[in-house]
Amino acid sequence: MKTAQRTGVLERDGESTADETVVSAGLLTYSCLVPHIPQAVGLVRRHVHSRLTGWGVTGEAADEVLLVVSELVTNSVLYARPPVELDLTVSRTEDSRRIRVAVRDRGPVPGDGTWQPSADEHGRGCAIVAALAAGCGDYEDHQGFVRWADLECSGPL
C-alpha cells in the first residue's frame, strides 16, 4: 500500500515548493523541490532535519545525512540548471537501515571555462560525501542528472 501526505512547502523570496512523504512496503520516501536561490541549502537542511527527527534519526546519523544533503544540494544550486529535487529514501531490513540521499537537476550550467574556483573554497564536497557514504555515485536519465549517496543508519525508523 502506498500513501502520500503533503507536509508543507519551502518558501523564500516568493518561491515555494511542495514537499511530500510517501510510505510504501518497507520504504519511507521524502521529496522536495529545491528553490534555485542561495538560501536553499539552509531551508532544505531545516526541512530534512525535521523529517529525520520525526523518523527517529538523531545524533551522528542525522548529522551525517544533513552534511551529505548540504553538499549535494549546494552543488546542484551552484552549478546546475533548475529545477532541483531532493529525495530521501529509507530502506529497512532486519539487519540494516539505509538512507539514500539523491539530488536531481537538469545538468551543468554552460560556462565559458574562464572561472576556476579556488581549491581553498571548493572541491571537497565529493570527497566528504564519499567518506561518509556506504556508496555513492551519479547517473543521467531522461529527467536529468542524479547524484546519490547511501548512508547506513542505526536507531529507529
C-alpha positions in Angstrom: 0.0 0.0 0.0 1.3 3.4 -0.9 0.1 6.6 0.8 1.2 10.2 0.3 0.9 13.1 2.7 1.5 16.7 1.9 3.8 18.0 4.6 4.4 21.7 3.8 6.3 23.9 1.5 9.7 25.5 1.4 9.3 29.2 0.9 11.8 32.0 0.3 11.7 35.3 -1.7 8.4 34.5 -3.3 9.4 31.0 -4.4 7.7 28.0 -2.8 8.0 24.3 -3.4 5.9 21.4 -2.2 7.4 18.5 -0.3 5.9 15.1 0.3 6.4 12.0 2.3 5.4 8.6 0.9 5.2 5.3 2.8 5.4 2.1 0.8 6.2 -1.5 1.8 9.3 -1.1 4.0 10.3 2.3 2.5 9.9 5.8 3.7 10.4 8.5 1.0 10.6 12.2 1.4 10.8 14.5 -1.6 11.0 18.3 -2.1 11.7 20.7 -4.9 14.6 23.0 -4.0 14.4 26.7 -4.7 17.2 27.8 -7.0 18.4 30.5 -4.6 21.4 30.9 -2.3 19.3 30.3 0.8 18.1 27.0 -0.5 20.6 24.8 1.4 19.6 26.2 4.8 15.9 25.8 4.0 16.4 22.3 2.9 18.6 21.4 5.9 15.9 22.6 8.3 13.2 20.6 6.5 15.3 17.4 6.3 16.3 17.8 10.0 12.7 18.0 10.9 11.9 14.9 8.8 14.8 12.9 10.3 13.7 13.8 13.8 10.2 12.6 13.0 11.7 9.3 11.8 13.8 9.0 14.9 17.1 9.6 13.2 19.2 11.8 15.6 22.8 12.4 16.7 25.7 11.4 14.5 23.5 9.6 11.9 21.4 12.8 11.4 24.5 15.0 11.2 26.0 12.8 8.5 22.7 12.8 6.5 22.5 16.6 6.8 26.1 17.1 5.7 25.6 14.9 2.6 22.3 16.8 1.8 24.1 20.1 2.2 26.9 19.1 -0.1 24.8 17.6 -2.9 22.2 20.4 -2.8 24.9 23.1 -2.8 26.5 21.6 -5.9 23.2 21.5 -7.7 22.2 25.0 -6.8 25.6 26.5 -7.6 26.5 24.5 -10.7 23.4 23.0 -12.3 20.2 24.1 -14.1 16.9 24.0 -12.2 14.7 22.5 -11.2 16.5 20.7 -8.4 14.8 18.0 -6.4 15.9 16.2 -3.3 14.7 12.7 -2.5 15.4 10.8 0.8 14.6 7.1 0.8 14.8 5.0 3.9 15.0 1.2 3.3 14.8 -1.2 6.2 15.7 -4.8 6.5 16.1 -7.0 9.6 19.8 -6.3 9.5 20.2 -2.7 8.4 18.6 0.6 7.7 19.9 2.8 4.9 19.1 6.3 3.9 19.6 7.3 0.3 20.1 11.0 -0.4 19.5 11.8 -4.1 19.6 15.2 -5.8 18.3 15.5 -9.3 18.9 18.6 -11.5 18.9 19.3 -15.3 22.7 19.2 -15.7 25.6 21.6 -15.6 25.2 25.3 -16.4 27.0 26.0 -19.6 30.1 28.2 -19.0 32.9 29.8 -20.9 35.5 28.0 -18.9 37.3 31.1 -17.7 36.4 30.9 -14.0 38.0 28.3 -11.8 37.0 28.1 -8.1 39.8 28.3 -5.5 40.8 25.0 -4.1 40.6 26.6 -0.6 36.8 27.3 -1.1 35.5 24.5 -3.3 36.2 21.0 -4.3 35.9 19.0 -1.1 32.2 18.1 -1.2 32.5 14.9 -3.3 35.3 13.6 -1.0 33.2 14.4 2.1 30.2 12.6 0.6 32.4 9.6 -0.4 33.9 9.4 3.1 30.6 9.4 4.9 28.6 7.2 2.5 28.5 3.4 2.2 28.1 4.0 -1.5 27.7 7.0 -3.8 27.6 7.9 -7.5 25.8 9.6 -10.2 23.8 8.8 -13.4 21.9 10.5 -16.1 18.4 9.6 -17.1 15.5 11.1 -19.2 14.8 13.6 -16.4 18.3 14.9 -15.8 21.3 14.2 -13.7 21.2 12.4 -10.3 23.9 12.4 -7.6 23.2 10.0 -4.8 24.7 8.7 -1.6 23.7 5.8 0.7 24.3 6.1 4.4 24.0 3.3 7.0 21.8 4.3 9.8 21.2 2.8 13.3 18.3 3.5 15.5 14.5 3.5 14.9 12.9 4.3 11.6 
